């Protein structure tokens, strides 16, 4: 949609958006809500380089950028279409985290400190390690359960098992609960099972009811042998829906019409760094990575191949990127290319913000 980009570039210099002033006392939830205290404009023409660089990356399929709810870029590359569903892979972990937050807000779950034994005990192995009693919902969200990973080299065996929930719970402890981050789709799948049990409804039904009013539409989603939707992988949605999901967080938990989708308190909890990935040193909260992008804090969901949703609340900015789902993005360095694309060609330079009277 190059027309959309040209119109945006022609008028963007005059577009001012409101965003809160980031201070040491400003929490993540407050930063997500717009404020009239600061104004910032992305310089006109900055997206020309973003589109050129995006097109030069063979794996990149779509790029969408919105500021303060105004869509500025919506472009497909290499035959891709922003209205066509794509597998967002592990970016769906951020969506499962949102569903857990809504379940807590609705009183279906007690909170992140609730032991999973209260809900999943019937799926515990007969000779369960006593440490399984100490694993909490929050530790599943932050990948700190301590159980052996079901991702990476263990993924194939896990999804080949007859019962994915029980297989994940029967894994040996390789760390103590609450210890180092062990990135594992099994942990997020346990959350999907928990949501199914406490609500009596499928996770897909919950997602459509709870997130649908904000424009988040899930086209398809893989299920395990017991019919539980796979928490943290194999979820299909359009890039537009991925952007709409990021916008919920950018707006502090609200849909565009003002309907409350998610509490600001849950956003604050989700965006609080709790551990660090051993693979790339990225900080991690509840289903979200936290990193520095040219001196600005950004929050992002990341799926295999480079399925990305970025939120920069101090700029009222949301970016969605989809990529070839068959190629790795971590070890290949591709995700670093995407970070640089966003940092160098989408985010406005600090001096431009200062001229506009905004934050840097």
NUPA-619710 format. One record per residue (C-alpha): residue number from 1; residue in three letters; chain; x, y, z. Coordinates in Angstrom, 1 decimal. Layout:
REM residues N
nr | rest | kette | u | v | w
NUM | ALA | A | X | Y | Z .
...
***
This chain:
REM residues 360
nr | rest | kette | u | v | w
1 | UNK | A | 0.0 | 0.0 | 0.0 .
2 | UNK | A | 2.5 | 2.6 | -1.2 .
3 | UNK | A | -0.3 | 5.2 | -1.5 .
4 | UNK | A | -0.9 | 5.0 | 2.2 .
5 | UNK | A | 2.8 | 5.6 | 2.8 .
6 | UNK | A | 3.0 | 8.6 | 0.4 .
7 | UNK | A | 0.0 | 10.2 | 2.0 .
8 | UNK | A | 1.5 | 9.6 | 5.4 .
9 | UNK | A | 4.9 | 11.0 | 4.4 .
10 | UNK | A | 3.2 | 14.1 | 2.8 .
11 | UNK | A | 1.3 | 15.0 | 6.0 .
12 | UNK | A | 3.4 | 13.5 | 8.8 .
13 | UNK | A | 5.5 | 16.5 | 9.6 .
14 | UNK | A | 2.3 | 18.3 | 10.7 .
15 | UNK | A | 1.0 | 15.3 | 12.7 .
16 | UNK | A | 1.7 | 15.6 | 16.4 .
17 | UNK | A | 0.9 | 12.8 | 18.8 .
18 | UNK | A | 0.7 | 12.8 | 22.5 .
19 | UNK | A | 2.7 | 10.5 | 24.7 .
20 | UNK | A | 3.7 | 10.6 | 28.4 .
21 | UNK | A | 6.9 | 12.0 | 29.7 .
22 | UNK | A | 9.1 | 9.0 | 30.7 .
23 | UNK | A | 10.6 | 9.5 | 34.1 .
24 | UNK | A | 12.1 | 7.1 | 36.7 .
25 | UNK | A | 8.8 | 7.2 | 38.5 .
26 | UNK | A | 6.7 | 6.5 | 35.5 .
27 | UNK | A | 5.6 | 2.9 | 35.4 .
28 | UNK | A | 5.1 | 0.9 | 32.2 .
29 | UNK | A | 1.3 | 1.0 | 32.5 .
30 | UNK | A | 1.3 | 4.8 | 32.8 .
31 | UNK | A | 3.6 | 5.1 | 29.8 .
32 | UNK | A | 1.2 | 3.1 | 27.7 .
33 | UNK | A | -1.5 | 5.7 | 28.2 .
34 | UNK | A | -1.3 | 8.9 | 26.1 .
35 | UNK | A | -0.8 | 12.2 | 27.8 .
36 | UNK | A | -1.0 | 15.8 | 26.6 .
37 | UNK | A | 2.2 | 16.7 | 28.4 .
38 | UNK | A | 4.5 | 15.9 | 25.4 .
39 | UNK | A | 4.2 | 16.0 | 21.6 .
40 | UNK | A | 6.5 | 14.3 | 19.1 .
41 | UNK | A | 6.4 | 13.9 | 15.4 .
42 | UNK | A | 8.2 | 11.4 | 13.2 .
43 | UNK | A | 10.0 | 13.4 | 10.5 .
44 | UNK | A | 8.5 | 13.4 | 7.1 .
45 | UNK | A | 10.2 | 11.0 | 4.6 .
46 | UNK | A | 11.7 | 8.8 | 7.3 .
47 | UNK | A | 9.8 | 5.8 | 6.0 .
48 | UNK | A | 11.4 | 5.9 | 2.5 .
49 | UNK | A | 14.5 | 4.3 | 3.9 .
50 | UNK | A | 12.4 | 1.9 | 6.1 .
51 | UNK | A | 10.7 | 0.6 | 3.0 .
52 | UNK | A | 13.9 | 0.4 | 1.0 .
53 | UNK | A | 15.7 | -1.5 | 3.7 .
54 | UNK | A | 12.6 | -3.8 | 4.4 .
55 | UNK | A | 12.5 | -4.7 | 0.7 .
56 | UNK | A | 16.2 | -5.6 | 0.8 .
57 | UNK | A | 15.6 | -8.2 | 3.5 .
58 | UNK | A | 14.6 | -11.4 | 1.6 .
59 | UNK | A | 12.7 | -12.9 | 4.6 .
60 | UNK | A | 10.7 | -9.8 | 5.4 .
61 | UNK | A | 7.0 | -10.1 | 4.3 .
62 | UNK | A | 5.1 | -7.2 | 5.8 .
63 | UNK | A | 5.7 | -4.0 | 7.7 .
64 | UNK | A | 3.1 | -1.9 | 9.5 .
65 | UNK | A | 3.6 | 1.2 | 11.5 .
66 | UNK | A | 1.1 | 3.1 | 13.5 .
67 | UNK | A | 1.5 | 6.2 | 15.7 .
68 | UNK | A | -1.2 | 7.3 | 18.1 .
69 | UNK | A | -3.6 | 5.0 | 16.3 .
70 | UNK | A | -2.9 | 6.5 | 12.9 .
71 | UNK | A | -1.6 | 3.9 | 10.4 .
72 | UNK | A | 1.4 | 5.4 | 8.6 .
73 | UNK | A | 2.9 | 2.4 | 6.9 .
74 | UNK | A | 1.2 | -0.8 | 5.6 .
75 | UNK | A | 3.3 | -2.6 | 3.1 .
76 | UNK | A | 3.8 | -6.1 | 1.8 .
77 | UNK | A | 7.0 | -7.4 | 0.2 .
78 | UNK | A | 7.9 | -10.4 | -2.0 .
79 | UNK | A | 4.3 | -11.1 | -2.8 .
80 | UNK | A | 3.0 | -10.9 | 0.8 .
81 | UNK | A | -0.3 | -9.2 | 1.7 .
82 | UNK | A | -1.1 | -7.5 | 5.1 .
83 | UNK | A | -4.7 | -8.9 | 4.9 .
84 | UNK | A | -3.5 | -12.5 | 4.5 .
85 | UNK | A | -3.2 | -14.7 | 7.6 .
86 | UNK | A | 0.3 | -15.8 | 8.6 .
87 | UNK | A | 1.7 | -18.0 | 11.4 .
88 | UNK | A | 3.0 | -15.7 | 14.1 .
89 | UNK | A | 4.8 | -18.5 | 15.8 .
90 | UNK | A | 6.0 | -17.6 | 19.3 .
91 | UNK | A | 4.7 | -14.0 | 19.1 .
92 | UNK | A | 1.5 | -15.8 | 20.2 .
93 | UNK | A | 3.1 | -16.1 | 23.7 .
94 | UNK | A | 2.4 | -12.4 | 24.2 .
95 | UNK | A | -1.2 | -13.1 | 23.3 .
96 | UNK | A | -1.5 | -15.9 | 25.8 .
97 | UNK | A | 0.0 | -13.6 | 28.4 .
98 | UNK | A | -2.7 | -11.1 | 27.7 .
99 | UNK | A | -5.4 | -13.8 | 28.1 .
100 | UNK | A | -3.9 | -14.7 | 31.5 .
101 | UNK | A | -4.1 | -11.0 | 32.5 .
102 | UNK | A | -7.8 | -10.8 | 31.5 .
103 | UNK | A | -8.5 | -14.1 | 33.4 .
104 | UNK | A | -6.9 | -12.5 | 36.5 .
105 | UNK | A | -8.9 | -9.3 | 36.0 .
106 | UNK | A | -12.1 | -11.4 | 35.8 .
107 | UNK | A | -11.3 | -13.4 | 38.9 .
108 | UNK | A | -10.9 | -16.7 | 37.1 .
109 | UNK | A | -7.3 | -16.8 | 38.3 .
110 | UNK | A | -6.0 | -15.5 | 41.6 .
111 | UNK | A | -2.9 | -13.9 | 40.2 .
112 | UNK | A | 0.7 | -14.7 | 39.0 .
113 | UNK | A | 1.7 | -16.1 | 42.4 .
114 | UNK | A | -1.0 | -18.8 | 42.3 .
115 | UNK | A | 0.5 | -22.3 | 42.3 .
116 | UNK | A | -0.4 | -24.3 | 39.1 .
117 | UNK | A | -1.0 | -27.3 | 41.4 .
118 | UNK | A | -4.3 | -25.8 | 42.3 .
119 | UNK | A | -5.5 | -26.3 | 38.7 .
120 | UNK | A | -3.3 | -28.9 | 37.0 .
121 | UNK | A | -2.8 | -31.4 | 39.9 .
122 | UNK | A | -4.8 | -34.1 | 38.1 .
123 | UNK | A | -2.2 | -33.9 | 35.3 .
124 | UNK | A | 0.9 | -34.2 | 37.6 .
125 | UNK | A | 2.9 | -37.5 | 37.2 .
126 | UNK | A | 2.3 | -40.0 | 40.0 .
127 | UNK | A | 5.9 | -39.6 | 41.2 .
128 | UNK | A | 5.9 | -35.9 | 40.8 .
129 | UNK | A | 8.9 | -33.9 | 42.0 .
130 | UNK | A | 7.9 | -32.0 | 45.1 .
131 | UNK | A | 9.1 | -28.8 | 43.4 .
132 | UNK | A | 6.2 | -29.0 | 41.0 .
133 | UNK | A | 4.0 | -27.8 | 43.9 .
134 | UNK | A | 6.0 | -24.5 | 44.0 .
135 | UNK | A | 5.6 | -23.6 | 40.3 .
136 | UNK | A | 3.4 | -20.6 | 39.8 .
137 | UNK | A | 1.5 | -19.1 | 36.9 .
138 | UNK | A | 3.9 | -16.2 | 36.9 .
139 | UNK | A | 6.9 | -18.5 | 36.6 .
140 | UNK | A | 5.3 | -20.1 | 33.5 .
141 | UNK | A | 4.8 | -16.6 | 32.1 .
142 | UNK | A | 8.4 | -15.6 | 32.7 .
143 | UNK | A | 9.8 | -19.0 | 31.6 .
144 | UNK | A | 11.2 | -19.6 | 35.1 .
145 | UNK | A | 9.4 | -22.8 | 36.0 .
146 | UNK | A | 12.7 | -24.7 | 36.1 .
147 | UNK | A | 11.4 | -27.7 | 34.1 .
148 | UNK | A | 13.3 | -29.0 | 31.2 .
149 | UNK | A | 12.6 | -27.1 | 28.0 .
150 | UNK | A | 10.2 | -28.4 | 25.4 .
151 | UNK | A | 11.5 | -26.0 | 22.8 .
152 | UNK | A | 14.5 | -26.3 | 20.6 .
153 | UNK | A | 15.9 | -29.8 | 20.3 .
154 | UNK | A | 13.1 | -31.1 | 22.6 .
155 | UNK | A | 10.2 | -29.7 | 20.6 .
156 | UNK | A | 9.7 | -32.6 | 18.2 .
157 | UNK | A | 9.5 | -35.2 | 20.9 .
158 | UNK | A | 7.2 | -33.1 | 23.0 .
159 | UNK | A | 4.5 | -32.6 | 20.2 .
160 | UNK | A | 4.8 | -36.3 | 19.3 .
161 | UNK | A | 3.7 | -37.3 | 22.8 .
162 | UNK | A | 0.1 | -38.4 | 23.5 .
163 | UNK | A | -0.5 | -35.7 | 26.0 .
164 | UNK | A | 1.4 | -32.4 | 25.7 .
165 | UNK | A | 0.3 | -31.1 | 29.1 .
166 | UNK | A | 1.3 | -34.2 | 31.0 .
167 | UNK | A | 4.5 | -34.5 | 29.1 .
168 | UNK | A | 5.5 | -30.9 | 29.9 .
169 | UNK | A | 4.7 | -31.5 | 33.6 .
170 | UNK | A | 6.7 | -34.8 | 33.7 .
171 | UNK | A | 9.9 | -33.1 | 32.5 .
172 | UNK | A | 12.7 | -33.2 | 35.0 .
173 | UNK | A | 13.7 | -30.0 | 36.9 .
174 | UNK | A | 17.0 | -28.6 | 35.5 .
175 | UNK | A | 16.7 | -25.4 | 37.6 .
176 | UNK | A | 14.8 | -24.4 | 40.7 .
177 | UNK | A | 11.4 | -22.8 | 40.2 .
178 | UNK | A | 12.0 | -19.0 | 39.9 .
179 | UNK | A | 15.5 | -19.6 | 38.7 .
180 | UNK | A | 17.1 | -18.8 | 35.3 .
181 | UNK | A | 15.0 | -18.3 | 32.2 .
182 | UNK | A | 14.3 | -21.6 | 30.3 .
183 | UNK | A | 12.5 | -20.6 | 27.1 .
184 | UNK | A | 9.9 | -23.3 | 26.6 .
185 | UNK | A | 6.7 | -23.4 | 24.6 .
186 | UNK | A | 5.5 | -26.1 | 27.0 .
187 | UNK | A | 5.3 | -23.5 | 29.8 .
188 | UNK | A | 2.9 | -21.4 | 27.7 .
189 | UNK | A | 0.9 | -24.4 | 26.7 .
190 | UNK | A | 0.4 | -25.2 | 30.4 .
191 | UNK | A | -1.1 | -21.7 | 30.6 .
192 | UNK | A | -3.5 | -22.5 | 27.8 .
193 | UNK | A | -4.5 | -25.6 | 29.6 .
194 | UNK | A | -5.0 | -23.6 | 32.8 .
195 | UNK | A | -7.2 | -21.0 | 31.0 .
196 | UNK | A | -9.3 | -23.8 | 29.5 .
197 | UNK | A | -9.8 | -25.5 | 32.9 .
198 | UNK | A | -10.8 | -22.4 | 34.9 .
199 | UNK | A | -13.1 | -21.0 | 32.2 .
200 | UNK | A | -14.6 | -24.2 | 30.8 .
201 | UNK | A | -14.0 | -22.8 | 27.4 .
202 | UNK | A | -11.3 | -23.1 | 24.7 .
203 | UNK | A | -8.5 | -20.6 | 24.6 .
204 | UNK | A | -9.5 | -19.7 | 21.1 .
205 | UNK | A | -13.0 | -18.9 | 22.3 .
206 | UNK | A | -11.6 | -16.7 | 25.0 .
207 | UNK | A | -9.2 | -14.9 | 22.6 .
208 | UNK | A | -12.1 | -14.2 | 20.2 .
209 | UNK | A | -14.3 | -12.9 | 23.0 .
210 | UNK | A | -11.8 | -11.0 | 25.0 .
211 | UNK | A | -9.5 | -9.6 | 22.3 .
212 | UNK | A | -11.9 | -9.5 | 19.3 .
213 | UNK | A | -13.4 | -6.2 | 20.3 .
214 | UNK | A | -10.0 | -4.6 | 19.7 .
215 | UNK | A | -9.7 | -6.0 | 16.2 .
216 | UNK | A | -7.6 | -9.1 | 17.1 .
217 | UNK | A | -8.8 | -12.0 | 14.9 .
218 | UNK | A | -7.3 | -15.4 | 15.1 .
219 | UNK | A | -7.8 | -17.3 | 11.8 .
220 | UNK | A | -6.6 | -20.7 | 12.9 .
221 | UNK | A | -4.7 | -22.3 | 15.8 .
222 | UNK | A | -3.2 | -25.8 | 16.3 .
223 | UNK | A | -4.5 | -28.0 | 19.1 .
224 | UNK | A | -3.0 | -30.8 | 21.1 .
225 | UNK | A | -4.4 | -34.4 | 21.1 .
226 | UNK | A | -6.8 | -33.4 | 24.0 .
227 | UNK | A | -8.1 | -30.4 | 22.0 .
228 | UNK | A | -6.3 | -27.7 | 24.0 .
229 | UNK | A | -5.0 | -24.9 | 21.8 .
230 | UNK | A | -1.2 | -24.7 | 21.6 .
231 | UNK | A | -0.2 | -22.0 | 23.9 .
232 | UNK | A | 2.8 | -20.1 | 22.4 .
233 | UNK | A | 3.0 | -21.4 | 18.8 .
234 | UNK | A | 1.2 | -22.2 | 15.5 .
235 | UNK | A | -1.3 | -19.4 | 15.7 .
236 | UNK | A | -2.4 | -17.7 | 12.4 .
237 | UNK | A | -3.6 | -14.1 | 12.2 .
238 | UNK | A | -3.2 | -11.2 | 9.7 .
239 | UNK | A | -0.4 | -8.7 | 10.2 .
240 | UNK | A | -3.2 | -6.2 | 10.7 .
241 | UNK | A | -4.5 | -8.2 | 13.6 .
242 | UNK | A | -1.0 | -8.4 | 15.1 .
243 | UNK | A | -0.8 | -4.6 | 14.9 .
244 | UNK | A | -4.2 | -4.4 | 16.6 .
245 | UNK | A | -2.9 | -6.5 | 19.4 .
246 | UNK | A | 0.1 | -4.3 | 20.0 .
247 | UNK | A | -2.2 | -1.3 | 20.0 .
248 | UNK | A | -4.1 | -2.7 | 23.0 .
249 | UNK | A | -0.9 | -2.4 | 25.0 .
250 | UNK | A | 0.1 | 1.0 | 23.4 .
251 | UNK | A | -3.3 | 2.4 | 24.5 .
252 | UNK | A | -2.9 | 1.1 | 28.1 .
253 | UNK | A | -5.3 | -1.8 | 27.7 .
254 | UNK | A | -8.1 | -0.1 | 25.8 .
255 | UNK | A | -9.7 | -0.8 | 22.4 .
256 | UNK | A | -9.8 | 2.1 | 19.9 .
257 | UNK | A | -13.4 | 2.8 | 21.0 .
258 | UNK | A | -12.4 | 3.1 | 24.7 .
259 | UNK | A | -13.6 | -0.4 | 25.7 .
260 | UNK | A | -11.4 | -1.8 | 28.5 .
261 | UNK | A | -9.7 | -5.0 | 27.2 .
262 | UNK | A | -6.8 | -5.4 | 29.7 .
263 | UNK | A | -5.9 | -3.7 | 32.9 .
264 | UNK | A | -3.1 | -1.2 | 33.0 .
265 | UNK | A | -1.8 | -3.1 | 36.1 .
266 | UNK | A | -1.3 | -6.2 | 34.0 .
267 | UNK | A | 0.6 | -4.3 | 31.3 .
268 | UNK | A | 2.9 | -3.0 | 34.1 .
269 | UNK | A | 3.5 | -6.5 | 35.4 .
270 | UNK | A | 4.0 | -7.9 | 31.9 .
271 | UNK | A | 6.6 | -5.2 | 31.0 .
272 | UNK | A | 8.5 | -5.5 | 34.2 .
273 | UNK | A | 11.9 | -7.3 | 33.5 .
274 | UNK | A | 12.0 | -10.5 | 35.5 .
275 | UNK | A | 14.8 | -12.6 | 33.9 .
276 | UNK | A | 17.2 | -12.5 | 31.0 .
277 | UNK | A | 17.5 | -14.8 | 28.0 .
278 | UNK | A | 20.6 | -16.9 | 27.9 .
279 | UNK | A | 20.5 | -16.8 | 24.1 .
280 | UNK | A | 20.7 | -13.1 | 23.4 .
281 | UNK | A | 20.7 | -11.3 | 26.7 .
282 | UNK | A | 17.2 | -9.8 | 26.2 .
283 | UNK | A | 15.3 | -9.0 | 29.3 .
284 | UNK | A | 11.9 | -10.8 | 29.7 .
285 | UNK | A | 8.7 | -10.1 | 31.5 .
286 | UNK | A | 5.4 | -11.9 | 31.2 .
287 | UNK | A | 5.4 | -13.0 | 27.5 .
288 | UNK | A | 7.2 | -9.8 | 26.4 .
289 | UNK | A | 10.9 | -9.0 | 25.8 .
290 | UNK | A | 12.2 | -5.6 | 26.9 .
291 | UNK | A | 15.2 | -4.0 | 25.2 .
292 | UNK | A | 16.9 | -0.7 | 24.4 .
293 | UNK | A | 16.4 | 0.7 | 20.9 .
294 | UNK | A | 18.7 | 3.7 | 20.3 .
295 | UNK | A | 18.3 | 4.9 | 23.8 .
296 | UNK | A | 14.5 | 4.2 | 24.0 .
297 | UNK | A | 12.9 | 1.3 | 25.9 .
298 | UNK | A | 10.8 | -0.9 | 23.6 .
299 | UNK | A | 8.7 | -3.9 | 24.4 .
300 | UNK | A | 8.3 | -6.7 | 21.9 .
301 | UNK | A | 6.9 | -10.1 | 21.1 .
302 | UNK | A | 9.0 | -12.3 | 19.0 .
303 | UNK | A | 8.1 | -15.4 | 16.9 .
304 | UNK | A | 10.4 | -17.8 | 15.0 .
305 | UNK | A | 11.4 | -16.5 | 11.6 .
306 | UNK | A | 10.9 | -12.9 | 12.6 .
307 | UNK | A | 7.2 | -12.4 | 13.5 .
308 | UNK | A | 7.5 | -9.2 | 15.6 .
309 | UNK | A | 5.2 | -6.8 | 17.5 .
310 | UNK | A | 7.0 | -3.7 | 18.9 .
311 | UNK | A | 5.5 | -1.1 | 21.2 .
312 | UNK | A | 7.2 | 2.1 | 22.1 .
313 | UNK | A | 4.7 | 3.8 | 24.5 .
314 | UNK | A | 6.7 | 7.1 | 24.9 .
315 | UNK | A | 6.3 | 7.6 | 21.2 .
316 | UNK | A | 2.7 | 6.2 | 21.0 .
317 | UNK | A | 4.2 | 3.9 | 18.3 .
318 | UNK | A | 3.4 | 0.4 | 17.4 .
319 | UNK | A | 5.2 | -1.7 | 14.7 .
320 | UNK | A | 4.3 | -5.1 | 13.3 .
321 | UNK | A | 6.6 | -7.2 | 11.1 .
322 | UNK | A | 6.0 | -10.6 | 9.6 .
323 | UNK | A | 8.6 | -12.7 | 8.0 .
324 | UNK | A | 9.3 | -16.1 | 6.4 .
325 | UNK | A | 8.3 | -18.5 | 9.1 .
326 | UNK | A | 10.6 | -21.3 | 7.9 .
327 | UNK | A | 13.9 | -19.6 | 8.5 .
328 | UNK | A | 15.5 | -19.0 | 12.0 .
329 | UNK | A | 15.8 | -15.4 | 13.1 .
330 | UNK | A | 17.9 | -15.7 | 16.3 .
331 | UNK | A | 21.1 | -17.6 | 15.4 .
332 | UNK | A | 21.0 | -16.1 | 11.8 .
333 | UNK | A | 21.2 | -12.6 | 13.1 .
334 | UNK | A | 18.0 | -11.7 | 11.2 .
335 | UNK | A | 16.2 | -10.4 | 14.4 .
336 | UNK | A | 19.1 | -8.0 | 14.9 .
337 | UNK | A | 18.5 | -6.8 | 11.3 .
338 | UNK | A | 14.8 | -6.2 | 12.3 .
339 | UNK | A | 15.8 | -4.3 | 15.4 .
340 | UNK | A | 18.1 | -2.1 | 13.4 .
341 | UNK | A | 15.4 | -1.5 | 10.8 .
342 | UNK | A | 13.1 | -0.3 | 13.5 .
343 | UNK | A | 15.7 | 1.7 | 15.4 .
344 | UNK | A | 17.4 | 3.4 | 12.4 .
345 | UNK | A | 14.5 | 3.9 | 10.0 .
346 | UNK | A | 11.2 | 3.9 | 11.9 .
347 | UNK | A | 12.0 | 5.5 | 15.3 .
348 | UNK | A | 12.5 | 9.3 | 15.0 .
349 | UNK | A | 16.0 | 10.6 | 15.8 .
350 | UNK | A | 16.2 | 12.1 | 19.3 .
351 | UNK | A | 17.1 | 15.5 | 17.9 .
352 | UNK | A | 13.9 | 15.6 | 15.8 .
353 | UNK | A | 11.9 | 14.8 | 18.9 .
354 | UNK | A | 13.6 | 17.6 | 20.8 .
355 | UNK | A | 12.8 | 20.1 | 18.0 .
356 | UNK | A | 9.1 | 18.9 | 18.2 .
357 | UNK | A | 9.1 | 19.4 | 21.9 .
358 | UNK | A | 8.8 | 15.7 | 22.7 .
359 | UNK | A | 10.9 | 13.2 | 24.6 .
360 | UNK | A | 14.1 | 11.6 | 23.5 .
***
